[in-house]
């Protein structure tokens, strides 16, 4: 099985000053954890 390249690797290659990328997504929060509705 071929693994797809990770976006974080491309970012770090393009901007060497970036040494770490942290995923802060709450994956347990539901079916669409990336979407946050606008605050009213």
N, C-alpha and C positions, 0 to 999 in steps of 0.2 A: 504494500500500500504506500502510495506517494503522499507525503505530508505537504500541505500548502505552506508557503512562507508566512511567518508571523508579521503582522503590520509593525509591531514594536521593533523588529530587527531592521526594517526599512527606515523607520524614523531614526534609530540610533546611528545607522550608516550615513544618513543625510545630515544629521546634526550631532556630531561627535560629543558636544558638551552635555548631551542628555545621557546620563549613566543608568537611569532606572525609570521604568514606567509601571505605575501601580494601578491595577484595576480596582476601583472602589464601588463597582456596581453591586447592588444588593440582589443577587440572583435568586434569593429565596422569596423576594417580594411579589412574585407573580409571573404571568406569562409574558409581560413586556417590561422587564425591569429597567430598560434604558430610557423609557419615556417618562418624563415628569410633566404633568399638566401645569399650565401657567397659573401662577398664584394670582388670586383676585384681591 
